[in-house]
Amino acid sequence: MNCVAVYSIIAWRIMYLCRLGRECPDLDCEVVFEPSEWKSVYVIVKKKDPPSKPLRLNEIIHMIASLGGYVNRKSTEPGTQTLWVGLQRTYDLSTAWEAFGPE
């Protein structure tokens, strides 16, 4: 039962992110993500230094989903599975960013 409770919280967060990315794409990404999370993803995906101003939520969700295997097309949006795998990688990247990053 404990495992089901934890998995339901994780599933809720992933579905919430998918929904927010579609319904409120122009939100500041720091509403949901810590600076170390979105900056580390930006550096890995774009291969350049992160901007000083936070990205839009939809942009960072697409980048995170691309870490999970999402292929960016104009006709589709990231799904829960690619976002789940991307978030796992994001948390690893942000931990490394906090430990060894430039800040």
C-alpha positions as CSV (number, residue, x, y, z in Angstrom):
1,M,0.0,0.0,0.0
2,N,2.9,2.4,0.7
3,C,4.3,1.8,-2.7
4,V,0.9,2.5,-4.3
5,A,0.7,5.8,-2.4
6,V,4.1,6.9,-3.5
7,Y,3.4,6.0,-7.1
8,S,0.1,7.8,-7.1
9,I,1.9,11.0,-6.0
10,I,4.5,10.7,-8.7
11,A,1.8,10.0,-11.3
12,W,-0.2,13.0,-10.2
13,R,2.9,15.3,-10.5
14,I,3.7,14.0,-14.0
15,M,0.1,14.4,-15.2
16,Y,0.0,17.9,-13.6
17,L,3.1,18.9,-15.5
18,C,1.7,17.7,-18.8
19,R,-1.5,19.6,-18.2
20,L,0.3,22.8,-17.1
21,G,2.5,22.7,-20.1
22,R,-0.5,22.5,-22.4
23,E,-2.9,24.9,-20.6
24,C,-0.4,27.5,-19.3
25,P,2.6,27.3,-21.7
26,D,3.8,30.9,-21.0
27,L,4.2,30.4,-17.2
28,D,7.7,31.0,-15.8
29,C,9.4,27.6,-15.4
30,E,10.5,28.5,-11.9
31,V,6.9,28.1,-10.8
32,V,7.5,24.3,-10.9
33,F,11.3,23.8,-11.3
34,E,14.2,24.9,-9.2
35,P,16.9,26.9,-11.0
36,S,19.3,24.0,-10.8
37,E,16.8,21.8,-12.5
38,W,16.0,23.9,-15.5
39,K,19.5,25.3,-15.9
40,S,21.1,21.9,-16.0
41,V,18.6,20.6,-18.5
42,Y,19.1,23.7,-20.7
43,V,22.9,23.2,-20.7
44,I,22.6,19.5,-21.6
45,V,20.0,19.9,-24.3
46,K,21.2,23.2,-25.9
47,K,24.9,22.7,-25.2
48,K,25.4,26.4,-24.2
49,D,25.2,28.5,-21.1
50,P,21.7,29.0,-19.6
51,P,20.0,32.4,-20.0
52,S,19.8,34.7,-17.0
53,K,16.0,34.9,-17.3
54,P,14.0,31.7,-16.7
55,L,12.4,29.9,-19.7
56,R,8.8,29.4,-20.4
57,L,7.3,26.3,-18.8
58,N,6.4,24.7,-22.1
59,E,10.0,25.1,-23.4
60,I,11.5,23.4,-20.4
61,I,8.9,20.6,-20.5
62,H,9.8,19.9,-24.1
63,M,13.5,19.8,-23.2
64,I,12.9,17.4,-20.3
65,A,10.7,15.2,-22.4
66,S,13.4,15.1,-25.1
67,L,15.7,13.6,-22.4
68,G,13.1,10.9,-22.1
69,G,12.9,10.1,-25.8
70,Y,10.3,12.7,-27.0
71,V,10.8,13.8,-30.6
72,N,9.9,17.4,-30.9
73,R,7.2,17.9,-33.6
74,K,4.7,20.7,-34.1
75,S,1.7,18.4,-34.2
76,T,2.4,16.6,-30.9
77,E,2.9,17.3,-27.2
78,P,5.1,15.3,-24.7
79,G,3.3,12.5,-23.0
80,T,3.6,11.1,-19.5
81,Q,6.0,8.4,-20.3
82,T,8.6,10.5,-22.0
83,L,8.2,13.2,-19.2
84,W,8.6,10.5,-16.5
85,V,11.9,9.3,-18.0
86,G,13.1,12.8,-18.6
87,L,12.3,13.9,-15.0
88,Q,14.4,11.0,-13.7
89,R,17.3,12.3,-15.7
90,T,16.5,15.9,-14.7
91,Y,16.9,15.0,-11.0
92,D,20.2,13.4,-11.6
93,L,21.4,16.4,-13.6
94,S,20.2,18.9,-11.0
95,T,22.0,16.9,-8.2
96,A,25.2,17.1,-10.2
97,W,24.6,20.8,-11.0
98,E,24.2,21.6,-7.3
99,A,27.3,19.5,-6.4
100,F,29.7,20.5,-9.2
101,G,28.0,23.3,-11.1
102,P,29.1,26.8,-11.8
103,E,27.0,28.3,-9.0
